[in-house]
Amino acid sequence: MNLHNPTTDLPAAASLPVPAPAEAPGTPAQQAFRAAVEQVEGLRQRLREVRQEQAEARRRYWQQVGPAAAAVVDARRALFAPLEEALLLDYFSRLEHRQIQEVMLGNARALQDRFGEDAADILRKYAPRRRVEEVEEDPPTAEVPTPAPDPNLPPHEQAAAQARARRKSKAQKAEEAAAQEAREQQQRLLSNTKTLYRQLARLHHPDLARDPAAQQQKTALMQRITEAYETNDLYTLLQLLSEAGPTEAPDDDVLTRYTQALHHQTTELKQQLNGLKFGENGFSGSTGKKREQEIRQLKRHLKAEAEYLAQVLRLVREPEGLRQVLRELAAEGHETV
């Protein structure tokens, strides 16, 4: 009996019509700008994740050391209160105030980088912010002279050494030129912060809202824009700009400049990520007997560090003692304890 199979009448999957992917709205410049913003945001998120991973690894590592590490963490945290109180005194000069802030920042970074402790509040409060008005030209880098070859070498080896030195000098000059271009691009970007703020204010000012709900939404958005402008957070301003509709975005030439600047920031973020993974602040920890030897040695060092910090704490509680600490740090070429 020959039964009719209805599935044989269906078209093959390859012959079915495939909907075309929706084309991203806006001009190519607008699309490239949004893609650059997304790339920067992805790298920033990855940086946050790696920092959290390494902070957790540090915490697990220091937990094995035990009370010795906890004593140092407590001693370093105890320094913040008297140092912040000292900033309220007229006893210290402006230069000494900057030194005190450097001591606090270095102490906060030690807690964060070494022990995985959260010291973001101190870093946000006292880390210097470069305002647009404070941006200055970086001093030109000195030209690297081509070293003279060893006169004791045979002539052909001297010529080869000179050629290698010239190639190295060209590479150094290319690196310096690229770094200078990146600095100039960053300065141009900073100088455009005010322009960008005005563009966003024109787009999202609450007075432009047609109903109370829209006005409330624009008011909250304007608060974000103003906060980003006041703290010179150019990336947030650019991110808000990328969320604007195609008809609201600035012209393509302006967006192209912003996109180039974001590409520079992408390169910097990749360097930070590599430095975090493989640099001196990177952390993976060791295992086995090597870990045990490290822990024994660390306990000795941490005990000495806690004793030193306790002595520093006794001094910084008094203005003259703090001044003595600042002088000793300056004399030894240190910015923090």
C-alpha positions in Angstrom: 0.0 0.0 0.0 1.6 3.3 -1.1 0.8 6.0 1.5 1.3 9.6 0.6 4.0 11.2 2.8 3.2 14.9 3.2 6.8 15.7 4.3 8.1 14.9 0.8 6.2 17.9 -0.5 8.0 20.4 1.8 10.8 22.4 0.3 14.3 21.6 1.4 15.8 23.7 4.1 18.4 25.2 1.8 15.6 26.5 -0.5 13.7 28.3 2.2 13.9 32.0 2.1 16.4 33.4 4.7 15.6 36.9 6.0 18.3 39.3 5.4 20.0 40.6 8.5 18.7 44.0 9.6 21.1 46.7 8.6 22.4 48.8 11.5 20.7 52.3 11.4 22.8 55.4 10.6 25.6 56.3 8.3 28.9 54.2 8.2 30.5 56.8 10.5 27.7 56.4 13.1 28.0 52.6 12.8 31.8 52.7 13.3 31.4 55.0 16.2 28.9 52.7 18.0 31.1 49.7 17.3 34.1 51.5 18.8 32.1 52.4 21.9 31.0 48.7 22.3 34.6 47.5 21.9 35.8 49.9 24.6 33.0 48.9 26.9 33.8 45.2 26.3 37.5 45.8 27.2 36.5 47.8 30.3 34.2 45.0 31.4 37.0 42.5 30.9 39.4 44.6 32.9 36.8 44.7 35.8 36.5 40.9 35.6 40.2 40.3 35.6 40.7 42.7 38.6 38.0 40.8 40.5 39.5 37.5 39.6 42.9 38.5 40.8 41.5 40.2 43.9 39.8 37.0 44.8 43.0 35.0 44.2 44.9 37.4 46.4 42.4 37.1 49.2 42.6 33.3 49.0 46.4 33.5 49.1 46.6 35.9 52.0 44.1 33.8 53.9 46.7 31.1 54.0 49.1 33.5 55.6 46.6 34.0 58.4 46.7 36.7 61.1 49.9 38.3 59.9 48.3 39.6 56.7 45.1 40.7 58.6 47.3 42.7 61.0 49.0 44.5 58.1 45.6 45.2 56.4 44.2 46.6 59.7 47.3 48.7 60.3 47.1 50.2 56.8 43.4 50.9 57.1 44.1 52.6 60.5 46.3 55.2 58.7 43.5 56.7 56.7 41.6 58.4 59.5 44.5 60.5 61.0 45.8 61.4 57.5 42.4 62.6 56.4 42.1 64.6 59.6 45.5 66.2 58.9 44.2 67.5 55.6 41.8 69.7 57.5 44.5 71.4 59.5 46.2 74.7 58.5 49.4 73.4 60.1 50.6 71.9 56.8 51.7 73.6 53.6 50.1 73.0 50.2 53.0 70.8 49.2 52.6 68.8 52.4 48.9 68.4 51.7 49.8 66.8 48.3 52.3 64.6 50.1 49.7 63.4 52.5 47.3 62.6 49.6 50.1 60.6 47.9 50.6 58.7 51.1 46.9 57.8 51.2 46.8 56.9 47.6 49.8 54.7 47.8 48.4 53.0 50.9 45.1 52.4 49.2 46.9 50.9 46.1 48.9 48.6 48.4 45.7 47.3 50.0 44.1 46.8 46.6 47.0 45.5 44.6 48.7 43.3 47.3 45.8 42.1 49.4 42.8 42.4 47.2 41.1 44.8 49.6 38.5 47.3 48.4 40.0 50.8 48.7 38.1 52.4 45.8 36.6 55.0 48.0 40.0 56.5 48.8 41.2 56.3 45.2 38.0 58.0 43.9 38.2 60.7 46.6 41.9 61.7 46.3 43.1 60.5 42.9 43.9 63.6 40.8 41.5 64.4 38.0 42.8 66.1 34.9 40.4 68.9 34.0 40.3 70.2 30.4 41.8 73.5 31.6 44.7 71.7 33.2 45.8 69.8 30.1 49.2 70.9 29.0 51.5 69.9 26.3 53.8 67.0 27.3 57.5 67.9 27.0 59.2 66.7 23.8 61.1 63.5 24.2 64.9 63.8 23.8 66.2 62.3 20.6 68.1 59.0 21.1 71.6 59.3 19.8 73.0 56.5 17.6 75.8 54.8 19.7 79.2 54.6 18.1 80.4 51.1 17.2 83.3 49.5 19.0 86.5 50.7 17.2 88.2 47.4 18.0 85.8 45.6 15.7 86.7 44.8 12.1 85.3 47.4 9.6 82.6 45.2 8.2 81.4 44.4 11.8 81.4 48.1 12.6 79.3 48.8 9.6 76.9 46.1 10.5 76.6 47.4 14.1 75.9 50.9 12.8 73.2 49.6 10.5 71.6 47.8 13.4 71.8 50.9 15.6 70.2 53.0 12.8 67.3 50.5 12.5 66.9 50.5 16.3 66.9 54.3 16.3 64.2 54.4 13.6 62.1 52.0 15.5 62.5 54.1 18.7 61.6 57.2 16.7 58.5 55.5 15.3 57.4 54.5 18.8 58.0 58.0 20.1 56.0 59.5 17.2 53.1 57.0 17.8 53.1 57.9 21.6 53.2 61.6 20.8 50.3 61.2 18.3 48.3 59.3 21.0 49.0 62.2 23.5 47.9 64.8 21.0 44.8 62.9 20.1 43.9 62.5 23.8 44.4 66.3 24.3 42.2 67.0 21.3 39.6 64.7 22.7 39.8 66.4 26.1 39.4 69.8 24.5 36.2 68.5 22.9 34.6 67.5 26.2 32.8 70.9 26.5 31.5 70.7 23.0 30.3 67.1 23.5 28.6 68.2 26.8 26.8 71.0 24.9 25.7 68.6 22.2 24.2 66.2 24.7 22.6 69.0 26.7 20.8 70.2 23.5 19.6 66.6 22.9 18.4 65.8 26.4 17.6 69.0 28.2 14.4 68.4 30.3 12.8 71.6 28.9 12.5 69.7 25.6 10.3 67.0 27.1 6.6 67.0 26.0 5.1 65.2 29.1 6.0 64.8 32.8 7.3 61.2 32.3 9.7 62.2 29.5 10.8 65.3 31.5 11.6 63.1 34.5 13.6 60.7 32.3 15.5 63.6 30.7 16.2 65.1 34.1 17.9 61.9 35.2 19.8 61.7 32.0 21.0 65.3 32.3 22.3 64.5 35.8 24.4 61.7 34.4 25.7 64.0 31.6 26.6 66.7 34.1 28.3 64.4 36.5 30.4 62.9 33.6 31.3 66.4 32.4 32.3 67.6 35.9 34.5 64.5 36.5 35.9 64.7 32.9 34.5 61.2 32.2 34.7 61.5 28.5 33.9 57.8 27.8 30.5 58.1 29.5 29.7 61.2 27.4 30.7 59.3 24.3 28.6 56.3 25.3 25.6 58.5 25.9 26.2 60.0 22.5 26.3 56.6 20.9 22.8 56.0 22.2 21.4 59.0 20.4 19.3 58.3 17.3 20.8 58.6 13.8 19.1 61.9 13.2 20.3 63.3 16.6 24.0 62.4 16.3 26.6 65.0 15.2 28.0 65.1 11.7 30.2 62.3 10.4 33.5 64.2 10.6 33.1 64.8 14.4 32.1 61.1 14.9 35.1 60.0 12.9 37.4 62.0 15.3 35.7 60.4 18.3 36.0 57.0 16.8 39.8 57.5 16.2 40.1 58.5 19.9 38.2 55.5 21.0 40.6 53.3 19.0 43.5 54.9 20.9 41.6 54.1 24.1 41.2 50.5 22.9 44.9 50.1 22.5 45.5 51.6 26.0 42.9 49.2 27.6 44.6 46.2 25.9 47.9 47.3 27.3 46.4 47.6 30.8 44.8 44.2 30.4 48.1 42.6 29.4 49.9 44.5 32.2 47.3 43.2 34.7 47.7 39.6 33.5 51.5 39.5 33.0 53.0 42.7 34.6 54.4 43.1 38.1 50.9 43.6 39.6 49.6 40.4 38.0 48.9 37.6 40.3 48.4 33.9 39.8 50.0 32.5 43.0 52.2 29.4 43.3 51.6 25.9 44.6 53.2 23.1 46.5 56.5 23.4 48.4 57.2 26.8 46.8 54.0 28.1 48.2 54.9 26.9 51.7 58.3 28.5 51.5 56.8 31.8 50.3 54.2 31.7 53.2 56.9 31.2 55.8 59.0 34.0 54.5 55.9 36.3 54.1 54.9 35.8 57.7 58.3 37.1 58.8 58.1 40.1 56.5 54.5 40.8 57.4 55.2 40.8 61.1 58.0 43.4 60.5 55.7 45.4 58.3 52.9 45.5 60.9 55.4 46.7 63.5 56.7 49.4 61.2 53.1 50.6 60.4 52.2 50.7 64.1 55.2 53.0 64.6 54.1 55.2 61.7 50.5 55.3 63.0 51.8 56.6 66.4 53.7 59.4 64.6 51.0 60.5 62.1 48.5 61.1 64.9 50.5 64.2 65.8 51.1 67.0 63.3 54.8 67.2 64.0 55.2 63.5 63.9 53.4 63.4 60.5 55.7 66.1 59.2 58.7 64.0 60.3 57.3 61.0 58.4 56.8 63.1 55.3 60.4 64.4 55.5 61.8 60.9 55.9 59.7 59.6 52.9 60.9 62.5 50.7 64.5 62.0 51.7 64.3 58.3 50.8 62.5 59.0 47.5 59.3 57.3 48.6 55.8 58.6 48.1 54.1 56.3 50.6 54.8 53.9 53.4 
